[in-house]
């Protein structure tokens, strides 16, 4: 991301957008990780359920 040196209202908005994008990226990464973990654990959970 290119940041402007001028600390005006636009600079503040860009910083807020950067923070929001970073938060969204982190949340997206966590959700993807959890989905992959769930998909990988499904067969194990099914086996465990059958054994009980």
Backbone bond lengths (Angstrom), bond angles and torsions (degrees), N, CA, C in turn:
res aa  C-N    CA-C-N  psi(-1)  N-CA   C-N-CA  omega(-1)  CA-C   N-CA-C  phi
1 X - - - 1.466 - - 1.521 109.61 -
2 X 1.331 116.48 135.82 1.467 120.97 178.62 1.521 108.79 -93.27
3 X 1.329 116.26 125.58 1.466 120.24 -177.93 1.517 109.39 -107.76
4 X 1.328 116.43 136.14 1.464 121.21 179.24 1.528 109.29 -80.33
5 X 1.339 115.92 144.34 1.462 119.79 180.00 1.524 110.81 -72.56
6 X 1.352 117.09 -28.98 1.461 120.49 -178.40 1.519 111.16 -69.36
7 X 1.329 116.17 119.61 1.465 120.61 -178.04 1.520 109.49 -88.99
8 X 1.336 116.66 68.42 1.462 120.88 178.80 1.510 110.06 -102.78
9 X 1.331 116.39 -162.16 1.462 119.38 178.92 1.525 110.18 -66.52
10 X 1.348 116.14 -36.11 1.461 119.50 -179.14 1.529 110.18 -65.39
11 X 1.325 116.39 -39.15 1.464 119.49 178.30 1.519 110.92 -61.81
12 X 1.336 116.07 -41.87 1.465 119.64 179.53 1.523 110.34 -63.60
13 X 1.331 116.43 -43.64 1.466 120.07 179.97 1.523 109.88 -61.91
14 X 1.330 116.94 -42.09 1.463 120.37 179.59 1.526 110.14 -62.24
15 X 1.341 116.98 -40.90 1.466 119.62 179.79 1.525 109.98 -63.51
16 X 1.331 116.47 -44.05 1.470 120.15 179.06 1.522 109.75 -61.24
17 X 1.339 116.24 -42.64 1.468 119.93 178.87 1.526 110.29 -62.49
18 X 1.339 116.27 -41.79 1.470 119.80 178.74 1.523 110.02 -59.06
19 X 1.339 116.04 -46.31 1.468 119.72 -179.18 1.525 110.25 -62.26
20 X 1.345 116.32 -44.50 1.466 119.69 -179.77 1.526 110.82 -62.21
21 X 1.340 116.50 -41.43 1.463 120.03 179.48 1.527 110.34 -64.18
22 X 1.340 116.48 -40.98 1.466 119.97 178.76 1.524 110.12 -62.42
23 X 1.338 116.63 -44.83 1.467 120.42 179.55 1.527 109.87 -61.99
24 X 1.338 116.50 -43.97 1.464 120.30 -179.79 1.530 110.36 -62.51
25 X 1.336 116.53 -40.05 1.467 120.15 179.81 1.525 110.24 -64.75
26 X 1.328 116.83 -42.14 1.471 120.31 179.88 1.526 110.04 -63.97
27 X 1.343 116.26 -46.28 1.470 120.08 -179.64 1.529 109.91 -62.25
28 X 1.342 116.43 -43.14 1.461 120.07 178.73 1.521 111.66 -61.01
29 X 1.327 115.86 -41.89 1.462 119.88 178.85 1.518 111.43 -62.99
30 X 1.336 116.28 -43.22 1.469 120.13 179.96 1.526 110.25 -63.97
31 X 1.341 116.59 -42.94 1.469 120.30 -179.44 1.526 110.07 -63.31
32 X 1.339 116.36 -44.27 1.467 119.85 178.72 1.524 110.45 -60.96
33 X 1.344 116.16 -43.88 1.464 120.93 -179.65 1.527 110.47 -60.97
34 X 1.336 116.46 -44.89 1.466 120.16 -179.68 1.525 110.70 -64.61
35 X 1.346 116.89 -39.78 1.466 119.88 179.06 1.528 110.47 -62.59
36 X 1.341 116.28 -45.87 1.465 119.77 179.29 1.523 110.15 -62.27
37 X 1.343 116.38 -41.15 1.461 120.86 179.98 1.529 110.03 -61.94
38 X 1.336 116.32 -42.96 1.467 120.39 -179.76 1.521 110.67 -64.31
39 X 1.340 116.42 -44.71 1.468 120.29 -179.69 1.529 110.04 -62.17
40 X 1.338 116.51 -39.92 1.463 120.10 -179.44 1.525 110.76 -70.14
41 X 1.337 117.48 -31.58 1.465 120.55 -175.09 1.526 112.48 -87.37
42 X 1.342 117.98 -12.51 1.468 119.92 -176.22 1.533 112.87 -56.29
43 X 1.337 120.02 -50.01 1.476 119.19 179.85 1.521 111.79 -60.08
44 X 1.347 117.07 -40.31 1.466 120.07 179.43 1.524 110.36 -63.40
45 X 1.330 116.46 -41.71 1.468 119.99 179.63 1.525 110.36 -64.53
46 X 1.340 117.44 -39.25 1.462 120.39 179.70 1.528 110.15 -65.33
47 X 1.336 117.03 -43.22 1.465 120.04 178.63 1.523 110.27 -61.87
48 X 1.346 115.70 -44.04 1.458 120.72 -178.68 1.529 110.39 -62.90
49 X 1.349 116.40 -38.64 1.461 120.27 179.00 1.524 111.60 -67.26
50 X 1.338 117.44 -35.22 1.459 120.26 179.92 1.523 110.77 -71.70
51 X 1.334 117.18 -34.38 1.460 120.37 -177.95 1.525 111.13 -68.20
52 X 1.335 117.81 -33.72 1.465 119.32 -176.17 1.515 112.09 -70.53
